[in-house]
């Protein structure tokens, strides 16, 4: 089975970043955390197998995570 993608929503300098796990360069930057979460969700919906969004608070600690499954993903259950 292909590996799932993980995206992290983190606070940057005057913005919120969406970063692929293990990468330093953001794949998206937004004004608000909500916009960053929405951008990450859309990226994972466009991915053939979906993935996880790790949402970091202003303190840098993970405060929430969300699983995004594609409805047409042959590997998802349900």
KOLLO-57082 format. One record per residue: residue number from 1; residue in one letter; x, y, z of N, C-alpha, C, O in turn. Coordinates in steps of 0.1 Angstrom, whole numbers, plus 5000, padded with zeros to 4 digits. Example, Ala and Ser with C-alpha at 12.3 -4.5 7.8 and 13.67 -1.06 7.14 Angstrom:
BEGIN
+------+------+------+------+------+-------+-------+-------+------+------+------+------+------+------+
! resi ! resn ! n.c1 ! n.c2 ! n.c3 ! ca.c1 ! ca.c2 ! ca.c3 ! c.c1 ! c.c2 ! c.c3 ! o.c1 ! o.c2 ! o.c3 !
+------+------+------+------+------+-------+-------+-------+------+------+------+------+------+------+
!    1 !    A ! 5132 ! 4943 ! 5078 !  5123 !  4955 !  5078 ! 5132 ! 4967 ! 5078 ! 5142 ! 4967 ! 5085 !
!    2 !    S ! 5128 ! 4978 ! 5071 !  5137 !  4989 !  5071 ! 5129 ! 5000 ! 5079 ! 5134 ! 5011 ! 5080 !
+------+------+------+------+------+-------+-------+-------+------+------+------+------+------+------+
% end
This chain:
BEGIN
+------+------+------+------+------+-------+-------+-------+------+------+------+------+------+------+
! resi ! resn ! n.c1 ! n.c2 ! n.c3 ! ca.c1 ! ca.c2 ! ca.c3 ! c.c1 ! c.c2 ! c.c3 ! o.c1 ! o.c2 ! o.c3 !
+------+------+------+------+------+-------+-------+-------+------+------+------+------+------+------+
!    1 !    X ! 5008 ! 4988 ! 5000 !  5000 !  5000 !  5000 ! 5009 ! 5012 ! 5000 ! 5019 ! 5013 ! 5007 !
!    2 !    X ! 5006 ! 5023 ! 4992 !  5014 !  5035 !  4992 ! 5013 ! 5042 ! 5006 ! 5003 ! 5041 ! 5013 !
!    3 !    X ! 5023 ! 5049 ! 5009 !  5023 !  5057 !  5022 ! 5014 ! 5069 ! 5021 ! 5013 ! 5075 ! 5010 !
!    4 !    X ! 5008 ! 5072 ! 5032 !  5000 !  5084 !  5033 ! 5008 ! 5096 ! 5035 ! 5020 ! 5095 ! 5040 !
!    5 !    X ! 5003 ! 5108 ! 5031 !  5011 !  5120 !  5032 ! 5007 ! 5127 ! 5045 ! 4995 ! 5126 ! 5049 !
!    6 !    X ! 5016 ! 5133 ! 5052 !  5014 !  5141 !  5064 ! 5017 ! 5155 ! 5061 ! 5028 ! 5158 ! 5056 !
!    7 !    X ! 5008 ! 5164 ! 5064 !  5011 !  5178 !  5063 ! 5010 ! 5185 ! 5077 ! 5001 ! 5181 ! 5085 !
!    8 !    X ! 5018 ! 5194 ! 5080 !  5018 !  5201 !  5093 ! 5014 ! 5216 ! 5090 ! 5020 ! 5222 ! 5082 !
!    9 !    X ! 5005 ! 5221 ! 5098 !  5001 !  5235 !  5099 ! 5008 ! 5241 ! 5110 ! 5006 ! 5237 ! 5122 !
!   10 !    X ! 5018 ! 5250 ! 5108 !  5026 !  5257 !  5118 ! 5026 ! 5272 ! 5117 ! 5023 ! 5277 ! 5106 !
!   11 !    X ! 5028 ! 5278 ! 5128 !  5029 !  5293 !  5128 ! 5042 ! 5297 ! 5123 ! 5053 ! 5292 ! 5127 !
!   12 !    X ! 5042 ! 5307 ! 5114 !  5054 !  5313 !  5108 ! 5055 ! 5327 ! 5112 ! 5049 ! 5332 ! 5121 !
!   13 !    X ! 5064 ! 5335 ! 5106 !  5066 !  5349 !  5109 ! 5055 ! 5357 ! 5102 ! 5056 ! 5360 ! 5090 !
!   14 !    X ! 5044 ! 5360 ! 5109 !  5033 !  5368 !  5103 ! 5024 ! 5360 ! 5094 ! 5016 ! 5366 ! 5087 !
!   15 !    X ! 5025 ! 5346 ! 5095 !  5016 !  5338 !  5086 ! 5015 ! 5324 ! 5092 ! 5021 ! 5321 ! 5102 !
!   16 !    X ! 5007 ! 5316 ! 5086 !  5006 !  5302 !  5089 ! 5011 ! 5294 ! 5077 ! 5008 ! 5297 ! 5066 !
!   17 !    X ! 5019 ! 5284 ! 5080 !  5026 !  5276 !  5070 ! 5019 ! 5262 ! 5069 ! 5015 ! 5256 ! 5079 !
!   18 !    X ! 5019 ! 5256 ! 5057 !  5016 !  5242 !  5055 ! 5029 ! 5236 ! 5050 ! 5034 ! 5240 ! 5040 !
!   19 !    X ! 5034 ! 5226 ! 5057 !  5047 !  5220 !  5054 ! 5045 ! 5205 ! 5053 ! 5037 ! 5199 ! 5061 !
!   20 !    X ! 5051 ! 5199 ! 5043 !  5052 !  5184 !  5042 ! 5060 ! 5179 ! 5053 ! 5070 ! 5186 ! 5057 !
!   21 !    X ! 5057 ! 5168 ! 5058 !  5065 !  5162 !  5070 ! 5079 ! 5160 ! 5066 ! 5083 ! 5155 ! 5055 !
!   22 !    X ! 5088 ! 5165 ! 5074 !  5103 !  5164 !  5072 ! 5108 ! 5175 ! 5063 ! 5121 ! 5175 ! 5061 !
!   23 !    X ! 5100 ! 5184 ! 5059 !  5105 !  5195 !  5050 ! 5105 ! 5208 ! 5057 ! 5097 ! 5211 ! 5066 !
!   24 !    X ! 5115 ! 5217 ! 5054 !  5115 !  5230 !  5060 ! 5108 ! 5241 ! 5052 ! 5103 ! 5251 ! 5058 !
!   25 !    X ! 5107 ! 5239 ! 5039 !  5101 !  5249 !  5030 ! 5086 ! 5247 ! 5030 ! 5081 ! 5236 ! 5027 !
!   26 !    X ! 5078 ! 5257 ! 5032 !  5063 !  5255 !  5032 ! 5058 ! 5253 ! 5018 ! 5064 ! 5258 ! 5008 !
!   27 !    X ! 5048 ! 5245 ! 5016 !  5041 !  5243 !  5004 ! 5030 ! 5253 ! 5002 ! 5025 ! 5255 ! 4991 !
!   28 !    X ! 5026 ! 5260 ! 5013 !  5017 !  5270 !  5012 ! 5018 ! 5279 ! 5024 ! 5023 ! 5275 ! 5035 !
!   29 !    X ! 5015 ! 5292 ! 5023 !  5015 !  5302 !  5034 ! 5002 ! 5309 ! 5033 ! 4997 ! 5313 ! 5023 !
!   30 !    X ! 4995 ! 5311 ! 5045 !  4982 !  5318 !  5046 ! 4982 ! 5328 ! 5057 ! 4992 ! 5328 ! 5065 !
!   31 !    X ! 4972 ! 5337 ! 5057 !  4971 !  5347 !  5068 ! 4966 ! 5341 ! 5081 ! 4971 ! 5345 ! 5092 !
!   32 !    X ! 4957 ! 5331 ! 5080 !  4951 !  5325 !  5092 ! 4954 ! 5310 ! 5093 ! 4957 ! 5303 ! 5083 !
!   33 !    X ! 4952 ! 5305 ! 5105 !  4954 !  5291 !  5107 ! 4942 ! 5283 ! 5100 ! 4945 ! 5273 ! 5094 !
!   34 !    X ! 4930 ! 5288 ! 5100 !  4919 !  5282 !  5093 ! 4922 ! 5281 ! 5078 ! 4919 ! 5270 ! 5072 !
!   35 !    X ! 4927 ! 5291 ! 5072 !  4930 !  5291 !  5058 ! 4941 ! 5280 ! 5055 ! 4941 ! 5273 ! 5045 !
!   36 !    X ! 4951 ! 5279 ! 5064 !  4961 !  5269 !  5063 ! 4956 ! 5255 ! 5064 ! 4959 ! 5246 ! 5056 !
!   37 !    X ! 4946 ! 5253 ! 5073 !  4940 !  5240 !  5075 ! 4932 ! 5236 ! 5062 ! 4932 ! 5225 ! 5057 !
!   38 !    X ! 4925 ! 5246 ! 5057 !  4917 !  5244 !  5045 ! 4925 ! 5241 ! 5033 ! 4922 ! 5232 ! 5025 !
!   39 !    X ! 4937 ! 5248 ! 5032 !  4946 !  5245 !  5021 ! 4952 ! 5231 ! 5022 ! 4953 ! 5224 ! 5012 !
!   40 !    X ! 4956 ! 5227 ! 5034 !  4961 !  5214 !  5036 ! 4951 ! 5203 ! 5033 ! 4954 ! 5193 ! 5027 !
!   41 !    X ! 4938 ! 5205 ! 5037 !  4927 !  5196 !  5035 ! 4926 ! 5194 ! 5019 ! 4924 ! 5183 ! 5015 !
!   42 !    X ! 4926 ! 5205 ! 5012 !  4924 !  5205 !  4998 ! 4936 ! 5197 ! 4991 ! 4933 ! 5189 ! 4982 !
!   43 !    X ! 4948 ! 5200 ! 4996 !  4959 !  5193 !  4990 ! 4958 ! 5177 ! 4992 ! 4961 ! 5170 ! 4983 !
!   44 !    X ! 4953 ! 5173 ! 5004 !  4952 !  5159 !  5007 ! 4940 ! 5153 ! 4999 ! 4940 ! 5141 ! 4996 !
!   45 !    X ! 4930 ! 5161 ! 4997 !  4918 !  5156 !  4989 ! 4923 ! 5154 ! 4974 ! 4917 ! 5145 ! 4968 !
!   46 !    X ! 4932 ! 5162 ! 4970 !  4937 !  5161 !  4956 ! 4947 ! 5149 ! 4955 ! 4951 ! 5145 ! 4944 !
!   47 !    X ! 4952 ! 5144 ! 4966 !  4962 !  5133 !  4966 ! 4954 ! 5120 ! 4965 ! 4944 ! 5118 ! 4971 !
!   48 !    X ! 4959 ! 5110 ! 4957 !  4952 !  5098 !  4955 ! 4949 ! 5090 ! 4968 ! 4939 ! 5082 ! 4968 !
!   49 !    X ! 4956 ! 5092 ! 4979 !  4954 !  5083 !  4991 ! 4951 ! 5092 ! 5003 ! 4949 ! 5086 ! 5014 !
!   50 !    X ! 4950 ! 5105 ! 5002 !  4947 !  5113 !  5014 ! 4959 ! 5114 ! 5023 ! 4970 ! 5114 ! 5018 !
!   51 !    X ! 4956 ! 5116 ! 5036 !  4967 !  5117 !  5045 ! 4963 ! 5123 ! 5058 ! 4951 ! 5123 ! 5062 !
!   52 !    X ! 4973 ! 5128 ! 5066 !  4970 !  5134 !  5079 ! 4974 ! 5149 ! 5079 ! 4984 ! 5153 ! 5074 !
!   53 !    X ! 4966 ! 5157 ! 5086 !  4970 !  5171 !  5089 ! 4973 ! 5172 ! 5104 ! 4965 ! 5168 ! 5112 !
!   54 !    X ! 4985 ! 5176 ! 5107 !  4989 !  5178 !  5121 ! 4988 ! 5193 ! 5123 ! 4995 ! 5201 ! 5117 !
!   55 !    X ! 4980 ! 5197 ! 5132 !  4977 !  5212 !  5135 ! 4985 ! 5216 ! 5147 ! 4982 ! 5211 ! 5158 !
!   56 !    X ! 4994 ! 5225 ! 5146 !  5003 !  5230 !  5157 ! 4997 ! 5243 ! 5162 ! 4991 ! 5251 ! 5154 !
!   57 !    X ! 4997 ! 5245 ! 5175 !  4993 !  5257 !  5181 ! 5004 ! 5268 ! 5180 ! 5015 ! 5265 ! 5174 !
!   58 !    X ! 5002 ! 5280 ! 5185 !  5012 !  5290 !  5184 ! 5024 ! 5287 ! 5192 ! 5035 ! 5292 ! 5189 !
!   59 !    X ! 5023 ! 5277 ! 5201 !  5035 !  5273 !  5209 ! 5043 ! 5262 ! 5202 ! 5053 ! 5258 ! 5207 !
!   60 !    X ! 5038 ! 5258 ! 5190 !  5046 !  5248 !  5182 ! 5042 ! 5234 ! 5185 ! 5046 ! 5225 ! 5178 !
!   61 !    X ! 5034 ! 5231 ! 5196 !  5030 !  5218 !  5199 ! 5018 ! 5214 ! 5191 ! 5009 ! 5222 ! 5188 !
!   62 !    X ! 5017 ! 5201 ! 5188 !  5006 !  5196 !  5180 ! 4994 ! 5196 ! 5190 ! 4994 ! 5191 ! 5201 !
!   63 !    X ! 4983 ! 5203 ! 5185 !  4971 !  5204 !  5193 ! 4959 ! 5196 ! 5188 ! 4950 ! 5194 ! 5194 !
!   64 !    X ! 4961 ! 5192 ! 5175 !  4950 !  5184 !  5169 ! 4956 ! 5177 ! 5156 ! 4966 ! 5182 ! 5151 !
!   65 !    X ! 4949 ! 5167 ! 5152 !  4952 !  5161 !  5139 ! 4940 ! 5156 ! 5133 ! 4930 ! 5152 ! 5139 !
!   66 !    X ! 4940 ! 5156 ! 5119 !  4928 !  5152 !  5112 ! 4932 ! 5143 ! 5100 ! 4942 ! 5145 ! 5093 !
!   67 !    X ! 4924 ! 5132 ! 5099 !  4927 !  5122 !  5088 ! 4918 ! 5126 ! 5076 ! 4906 ! 5128 ! 5078 !
!   68 !    X ! 4924 ! 5127 ! 5065 !  4917 !  5130 !  5052 ! 4917 ! 5118 ! 5043 ! 4928 ! 5114 ! 5039 !
!   69 !    X ! 4906 ! 5112 ! 5041 !  4905 !  5101 !  5032 ! 4898 ! 5105 ! 5019 ! 4888 ! 5112 ! 5019 !
!   70 !    X ! 4903 ! 5100 ! 5008 !  4897 !  5102 !  4995 ! 4885 ! 5092 ! 4994 ! 4887 ! 5080 ! 4998 !
!   71 !    X ! 4874 ! 5096 ! 4989 !  4863 !  5087 !  4988 ! 4866 ! 5077 ! 4977 ! 4861 ! 5065 ! 4978 !
!   72 !    X ! 4874 ! 5080 ! 4967 !  4877 !  5071 !  4957 ! 4890 ! 5063 ! 4959 ! 4896 ! 5057 ! 4950 !
!   73 !    X ! 4895 ! 5064 ! 4972 !  4908 !  5057 !  4976 ! 4905 ! 5042 ! 4977 ! 4897 ! 5038 ! 4986 !
!   74 !    X ! 4911 ! 5034 ! 4969 !  4909 !  5020 !  4970 ! 4914 ! 5013 ! 4982 ! 4911 ! 5002 ! 4986 !
!   75 !    X ! 4923 ! 5021 ! 4990 !  4929 !  5015 !  5002 ! 4921 ! 5019 ! 5015 ! 4923 ! 5013 ! 5025 !
!   76 !    X ! 4912 ! 5029 ! 5013 !  4904 !  5033 !  5025 ! 4893 ! 5023 ! 5028 ! 4888 ! 5016 ! 5019 !
!   77 !    X ! 4890 ! 5021 ! 5041 !  4879 !  5012 !  5045 ! 4867 ! 5020 ! 5047 ! 4867 ! 5031 ! 5052 !
!   78 !    X ! 4856 ! 5014 ! 5043 !  4843 !  5020 !  5045 ! 4836 ! 5026 ! 5033 ! 4825 ! 5031 ! 5034 !
+------+------+------+------+------+-------+-------+-------+------+------+------+------+------+------+
% end
